[in-house]
Amino acid sequence: MRSTPRFLQGVYPFVGKGIDAPVAVDAALSYTVPLGVVTQTVYFRGGNTTDELVYVVLTRDGTPMRYFPIGAKSDVHVPLRVVEDLDAGTVVELLVGAPEGVSGAIVVDLGLVEV
């Protein structure tokens, strides 16, 4: 079986709209599973430049799938251990939630594998 790694990664500025109102920060943090393959999440790493707790939420077709809190000027690494398959056509996206008006940057790296 051949597999192909995929990554949603980079450094992205954001402005919080409220801790309960996560927002998309960049189109590069969205991925659509190609036809004919199944994709699995492998790990998430993230960092936060602000003095506040923020979080990244991984959504599947617009519905929250996993939440990753990132402390003030801190980071997180979560191995996901292939919890579930993402079928062809599924759209996954990373959104950021932060207190209203908080601005800074997140560093994210979501590892996926197409099988």
N, C-alpha and C positions, 0 to 999 in steps of 0.2 A: 504494500500500500504506500503510495507516494503522498507526502504531506508538504504543504507550503506555509511558511510562517507569514503572518501579517501583523502590523503594528499600528496602533493609534498613539502617536507620541509627539512631544514637542513642548515648548514653553509658550504659554498663552496668557495675555493680560485679561482681566475681568473686572467688572464692577458688580457688587452684590445687589440683588433686587429684593432680598429678604431671605432669611434662613429657610423658609418653607416655600421658596420660589426659585428652584434651580433654573439656570438659563444655559443655552448653547453659547459657546464662546468662539467656535470656529468650525467651518464646514469640514476641515481635515479630521475632526474628531467624530466622524460618522463613517460607518462601513456597512455595505450591503453584501450579504452572503451571495456569491455567484451561483447561477443555475448549475446543477449537477454536482455540487459539493455540499458537505456539512462542515460547519466551523465550530470549534470549541475554544472557550476562553482558557488561558493558561496561567496568567498572572496579571496583577495590577501594581504599579509603583506610582507614587505621587508625592509631590512636595508643594509647600505653600509658603509664599514670601510675606504674608501679612501677619499682624499681631493678633489675629482672631482665628477661632476654629472655623474652618470651611469644610465642605465635603464635595466629593465627586460622586455622581450617581450614574451608573451604567443602565441605560434603558434598552429595552427590546421592543421594537415597533411602538415606541412612545410610552411604554409602561415600565416603571422602575423595576430593575432586576437585582441590583446590588448597590449598596451604599458604602462609600469609603471615606470616613471622617479623617481629616488631616489637621492636626493641631497647629497652633500659632508657630510660625517659623519652624515647621517640623516636616516630617515625611512619614510615609507608610509603605509597606510592601506586603502584599497579600497573595500567596500562591492559591490559585483557584482550583487546581486539581481536577479539571475536566468534569465539572458538576453536571452539565447538561449540553446537549447538542443544539446548535442553532441551524435550522434548516434553510435551504435555498430561498432567497427572497427576503429573509429576515433583515431588518435594519437595526443595527446597534449604534448607540451614540453616547458620548460622555457629556454630561452637563455639570455645571458648578453651582452650588448653593452657598451663599454667604450672607451675613447680615447686610441690611440695606445700606448702600453707600460705601461699603468696604471695597477698596480697590487694591489690586496687587497682581500677582501672576501665579499661575500654577504650572508645575512641571509634571507631565503625565506620560506614562508608558503602559499601554495595555497590550499584552501579548496574546495573539490569537493563532490558531493553526487550522488551516483548511485541510480536510481529509476526504 
